[in-house]
Amino acid sequence: MTTRLINALIVVSTLVLVTCVYRTEDSQIESYFDSVFNVFDRYDTEYEICNTTRDQACLTKVVTKVRDSFGPSVPEGAERMGTVHRQLYSAINTMLSIHKRSETETITDQFIQEMLAEGDRFTLALERWATEADK
């Protein structure tokens, strides 16, 4: 149940990202947008495979790859995305922490509430990133 909730939140958030990515003539920022899109596109595919088998360790690895691919900072030319990028990176880190905890902790009502709250934080960070990208 817990994985389903996180997966649903992330899939919805990813769809928002895909529909809001803004293309610009500046090749550096376009490259940045392409790389972010590719990170979340790969994530969707890999996450769904892991989720089908309900393999929490696999899900954690997928989120780790997203975090590592997304990276903590923006490349030169995409500086205007810096603040929202760092916020989204932080939210991804928190989701990774929750996935790691899901491997070892007993899932309680309190843990589920925390997961939902962090899922909302992730969604908000992704929406802010997409809004900034659309400018």
C-alpha positions in Angstrom: 0.0 0.0 0.0 2.8 2.4 0.9 4.6 2.0 -2.3 1.4 2.5 -4.3 0.8 5.8 -2.6 4.4 7.0 -3.3 4.2 5.7 -6.9 0.9 7.4 -7.6 2.2 10.7 -6.3 5.4 10.5 -8.3 3.7 9.4 -11.5 1.3 12.3 -11.3 4.1 14.7 -10.6 6.1 13.3 -13.5 3.2 13.9 -15.8 3.1 17.5 -14.7 6.8 17.8 -15.4 6.4 16.3 -18.9 3.6 18.6 -19.9 5.3 21.7 -18.5 8.9 21.5 -19.8 9.6 24.7 -21.6 11.8 24.8 -24.7 14.0 27.7 -25.4 16.4 28.7 -28.1 19.3 28.7 -25.6 20.9 25.4 -26.2 22.4 25.2 -22.7 19.1 25.5 -20.9 17.4 23.3 -23.5 20.0 20.7 -22.8 19.3 21.0 -19.1 15.5 20.6 -19.7 16.2 17.6 -21.9 18.4 15.9 -19.3 15.8 16.5 -16.5 13.0 15.1 -18.8 15.2 12.0 -19.5 15.9 11.4 -15.8 12.2 11.3 -15.0 11.3 9.4 -18.2 13.8 6.6 -17.2 12.6 6.8 -13.7 9.0 6.1 -14.7 10.0 3.0 -16.7 12.3 1.6 -14.1 10.0 2.4 -11.1 7.1 0.7 -12.8 9.2 -2.5 -13.3 10.2 -2.5 -9.6 6.8 -1.7 -8.4 5.2 -4.6 -10.4 7.4 -7.0 -8.4 7.0 -5.0 -5.2 10.7 -5.0 -4.7 11.5 -2.2 -2.3 15.3 -2.5 -2.7 14.8 -2.0 -6.4 12.6 1.0 -5.9 15.2 2.5 -3.6 17.9 2.0 -6.3 15.7 3.7 -8.9 15.2 6.8 -6.7 18.9 6.8 -5.9 19.6 6.9 -9.7 17.2 9.8 -10.1 18.8 11.7 -7.3 22.3 11.1 -8.7 21.3 11.8 -12.3 19.4 15.0 -11.3 22.3 16.3 -9.3 22.5 19.0 -6.7 23.1 22.0 -9.0 22.2 23.3 -12.5 24.7 23.6 -15.3 26.0 26.8 -16.7 23.3 28.6 -18.7 20.5 27.3 -16.5 21.2 29.4 -13.5 17.6 30.8 -13.4 16.5 27.3 -12.4 18.9 27.1 -9.5 16.6 27.7 -6.6 13.8 25.4 -7.8 16.3 22.8 -8.8 17.8 22.7 -5.3 14.3 22.5 -3.8 13.4 19.6 -6.1 16.8 17.9 -5.3 16.1 18.2 -1.6 12.6 16.7 -2.1 14.1 13.8 -4.1 16.6 13.2 -1.2 13.8 13.1 1.3 11.9 10.6 -0.9 15.1 8.5 -1.1 15.3 8.6 2.7 11.8 7.4 3.0 12.4 4.5 0.5 15.5 3.5 2.5 13.5 3.5 5.7 10.7 1.5 4.0 13.2 -1.3 3.5 13.8 -1.7 7.3 11.0 0.0 9.3 7.6 -1.3 10.2 5.0 0.7 8.2 2.9 2.4 10.8 0.1 5.0 10.4 2.6 7.7 11.5 5.1 6.6 8.8 2.3 6.6 6.2 1.4 10.1 7.2 5.0 11.2 6.9 5.3 9.5 3.5 2.2 11.4 2.3 3.4 14.7 3.6 6.8 14.2 1.9 5.0 13.1 -1.3 3.1 16.4 -1.2 6.4 18.3 -0.7 7.9 16.5 -3.6 4.9 17.3 -5.8 5.0 20.9 -4.8 8.7 21.1 -5.6 8.2 19.5 -9.0 5.3 21.9 -9.7 7.5 24.9 -8.8 10.3 23.5 -11.0 7.8 23.2 -13.9 6.4 26.6 -13.4 9.8 28.2 -13.4 10.7 26.2 -16.5 7.6 27.5 -18.2 8.7 31.1 -17.9 
